[in-house]
Amino acid sequence: MALKLLQREGHEVTAFYLKIWLEDELSFLGNCPWEEDLSYLREICAAGAIPLQIVNLQQEYHRQVVAYALREIRAGRTPNSDLLCNSKVKFGKFYEVIGDGFDAVASGHYAEKTVLDGKQYLSRAKDTWKDQTYFLAHLNNQQLEKAIFPLGSYLKSEVRQLAEDFALPNKNRRDSQGICFLGKIKYNDFVRYHLGEKPGDFIDIDSGTKVGQHRGYWFFTIGQRKGIELSGGPWFVVAKDVDKNLVYISRTYRSAEQIRDTFTVGELHWITASPGAAELSTLQVKVRHGPHSYPATLNLLPGQRGEVHITGCDQGFAPGQFAVFYSGSVCLGCGTIESGHSM
């Protein structure tokens, strides 16, 4: 849709298809829909006389994104590969491949850009439910300056109508879901292929007793409910002991050990500029993708770290996930969640 909108505005456009999934390596686990994606794109480009180039970034993607995900999973953390895919591959290596021959690079992300005091900032999309600035929070300023987001000023319903108006072949296609590199492959199958299984115990954190067995701590993340095949639930994952291969679960999820209003972040990254002291005390933060954010304050610590205090409480600060910071509608940047503290 971004392609057709730019063409309608009179821009000279070239379409690029980034082939990133190593489908030959894991084809037995499931299908990545890249061939279907490419067939739609070829049809659209042919109808609009738009040049199309296929860019192979498979090795870079595996090195920068898949290897990162496996490293984090093995360490007991919960990676968010989509942020790294955007900053390292889609707006990173891809920029290097195409060089300086293009004025701008457009993507179909639901996001916008705002100019303040002569500087460009990433800002939330019109559609707060579809807003994807969370996944773009790891971009740097140079990447953002060259990027444009044609869909950011539209609601999803409006984009659907435009697809009908343009008679696009993918107008009735469902939205993509899931982790960027998995396609239609089940997450647990991917993890099992690379890390195997390692039987361990489920521990009821409220009583301290063993209540069952699991097949490896790496199949679980903090806050998870589905996939805990025990009676008497629902059960929630509240903690993990990587060294002992223990997964702590709870039925109530209401104790002081589980509901938290403070957590620490590391590897703080600011897209355009570091926020000032006033902004640090009046932030909003998202701890996962979605429309919900918390009012928050950020106390800076040595070594690009910080302590975040939210107004309210949350039941699932998962180490390894990204906390994304906002000032009003502007997305300032992100940090990697390290740990949570009790209220």
URGIQUI-V530662 format. One line per field, one symbol per residue. ss: DSSP state (h for helix, s for strand, l for the rest). burial: + if it has 24 or more other C-alpha atoms within 12 Angstrom, else -. A space follows every 10 residues. Layout:
ss: ???
burial: ???
This chain:
ss: lhhhhhhhll lllssssssl llllllhhhl lllhhhhhhh hhhhhhhhll sssssslhhh hhhhhhhhhh hhhhllllll hhhhhhhhhh hhhhhhhhll llllssllll lsssssllss ssslllllll llhhhhllll hhhhhhssll lllllhhhhh hhhhhlllll llllllllll llllllhhhh hhhhhlllls ssssllllss ssssllhhhl llllllllll lllllsssss sllllsssss llllllllls ssssssssss llllllhhhh llssssllll lllsssssss slllssssss ssssllllll lsssssslls ssssssssss ssl
burial: +++++++--- --++++++++ +++------- -+++---+-+ ++-++--+-- -+--+-++-+ ++-+++-+++ -+++++++++ ++++++++++ +++++----- ---+++++++ ++++-----+ ++++++++-+ ++++++++++ +-++++++++ ++++-+--+- --+----+-+ --------++ +++++-++-+ +--------+ +++++----- +-++++++++ +++++--+-- ----++++++ ++--++++++ +-+---++++ ++++++++++ ++-++----+ +++++++++- --++++++++ -----+++++ --++++++++ +++++++-++ ++++++++++ +--
